[in-house]
């Protein structure tokens, strides 16, 4: 089976598996314990992984808080800012094309008395900077905008948004789940990004582990938020719970691999994408339409309408040979809110399938589409 659903999740890199295994067996220590070897080994392994992720995103190690993944990071940051900073204001700005872990959190906060502005997006799912500028008010405490869209791959202009939020003195969170390990990001170039979320399974690491980046101020104090999980005080008191060392080690290895291979992978995946598009165009010509922008997007994410074909039927019939999805894996039971927000009609949404590539794919694997 050809796996083309890498925006939903990716396969674990073999080196990630090898790095994790000892921490499921002999290296079982709790990194919060002291003095004896398995605890020290676990502590050092967590330190190394934190450092690898820090290098991948260009943050300090102390700015990384391990979580169970982006759903938790998004919840922790948005609810945590809302709770801690509500005396400064109760207005949050987001977009109509966020992942449900952002949208549902914002909707929940509306029930608790917060006002949320949901920005419109352009035809490719990007916000317009002027819209954001016009919506920032005195009582705005947080802007939360996705870095790269999970259905269309479009990248927002995070540099400009970061600068605007810095200038307006508003916290800025970006859900970077789909871009970490896929495009080069150095957070020191984005001083206005206060918070960021990521999940390891999107870049060939294990599931159930991710991180929140929380920026430190000039006194090395993390931006204050109310924790989601109270307890033993791990992760600087922001995320309690015994650390999942094996998963953290896997995330760290995946980050290390991404650092070393990102340039090569971008080139490879862009080449694969061009090849796949050429096959599809040859085969289906005017029966298909591409929803995604070709520029300024995550490599390897394609959103295509197969005109007249119900996407559920298509995905199901392709399933024995090619794994693709109708859009985001999390919302496949309802028509995509992302595609509706970019102005597609309900029919166009229902014709849409997402293909997402990875560096594990070989060009000849894609020839399968010639035989369909
Ligand atoms: N944000 C985005 C943009 C995503 O694509 C996903 C995963 N589909 C998430 C958040 C949630 O990640 P996880 O399921 O790993 O918590």
Boltz pocket constraint, residues with backbone or C-beta under 6 A from the ligand:
constraints:
  - pocket:
      binder: B
      contacts: [[A, 7], [A, 8], [A, 68], [A, 69], [A, 70], [A, 71], [A, 72], [A, 99], [A, 101], [A, 146], [A, 148], [A, 149], [A, 150], [A, 175], [A, 177], [A, 178], [A, 199], [A, 201], [A, 210], [A, 328], [A, 329], [A, 330]]
      max_distance: 6.0
